């Protein structure tokens, strides 16, 4: 299975049927609305200057 | 002993194994200027300074930790092992607390502290937080023992939280989470101090530019087990456990040069099967073996391949399953009967990467005997073998096995079903949804940003926190428990006595280490050595009439009686 197919229809929350709801415990997150809300939230908090932020995150090696 | 089946059904003679073992977890945090301009200007050049600020802020300034400006120094222990078969002794130390302080070596290689000779009692200046922090960095104060029994220090160029020793995986989760909260408090103190740089800490393992820093696990193992057996058993287990407990990473290769996602943040930094090094040529099985206890009885297995986990169940599974594998190894050695599956990987280092690079989990890795197995099959073989010998009456062990089995079931069915319980899946699901929404390729900076910000410990910033707040990932332990564990040591090990004495008598504990605590009493100081981490537990203290909240003379009397009993 390729990485793309991991996101194929059937795996996303939008299409998740009763089975996966049961398997995963039926959390509220399993609803499409909750997932959308979370993405909205991430859009709002994600650093807007992603490229600079990522580029400037430089660490010294550790153990 | 468990089991409803009689011996005739082939139950292993060592049935009854549990997750209980002396273990601990240590985290090196990613550290950077919070201010983007400062960060761009400084690069990694200020990381040692920032690490000292982080350590000094919490150790010297946080009111919940103790008296302002007074830290307990780290005691590196002795070169010569304690020979007393009971595992503890009380040595006469110098007469006065200030002399005791001077006797303690406080250098930590390669912290810059080593280069600065320290003399005289250390006294933090009166003054505001910024003045104390400036003094602390000038003196390169890079070590402290906390009231919860943890070591909080500068290691290389990172702040590190070495959690107190515990006996159970769940205890370790609590102690590890307490370290995250301590990191948050340190950041808040720095943010509030005038003229002191604001710092951002990350609980991750790589900058995506070739540098990696570790989240290490430590397990005490019976010295009698030949190390070759430890290596043989750990290689296939550690190479494959990432499917269960990997934290996930955007980018492949040590510099993230190939676009894509992988299961483990540490996988690409593993270069050898076995070795002593931890910063270069990192091995899957590390041979560092300072047991901080009686070396004739114990070996310390220092595991460096693991990812920094924010998902609590991942930390629980990582420690619990590894402890159980080690219990099986010890049982095999005692009985001469095999428990663990005989699975020798043809190329463990290549297997670590191949498994990490395939989120479909379909990849097979070759065994020395010619078979080809998936990581899930290898993990399943371990789970089955351990289930057969586990103590079914032991609550944590049964919880661990159930959790491990449920997660394998989900991953076998469809990895994405495990998004609430496997950290790399949680991260991948988030990334895939974000990618779909915005039509992004895997080399887009925003996806690297999500990976980085996922582990940002600043309140309101970290994306893992957002997942948790949204109910997307369950918690295993309560926030109240975690908060309490910042200032209260675990009761199951010598961390209890260490932390209890620091809490009640900070001014009379000039130093402490894993296996030594120095306590100044009215008639001079004494250094207690504890060569078995189970000594000094709450139960041990109760048995010997030792109450850390008593006055020091009473405690020392009780310790003397315990030693001469």
Interface residues (C-beta under 8 A of the other chain):
Chain A: X1 X2 X3 X5 X6 X7 X11 X12 X20 X23 X24 X25 X27 X28 X29 X34 X35 X37 X38 X39 X41 X42 X45 X46 X47 X49 X50 X51 X52 X53 X54 X56 X57 X58 X59 X60 X61 X62 X63
Chain B: X28 X30 X31 X32 X36 X39 X40 X43 X44 X47 X48 X155 X156 X157 X158 X202 X206 X207 X208 X209 X210 X211 X212 X213 X214 X216 X260 X261 X278 X279 X304 X359 X360 X362 X410 X413 X414 X415 X416 X417 X419 X420 X428 X430 X432 X433 X434 X435 X436 X437 X442 X445 X446 X448 X449 X450 X452 X453 X460 X461 X463 X466 X467 X470 X471 X472 X474
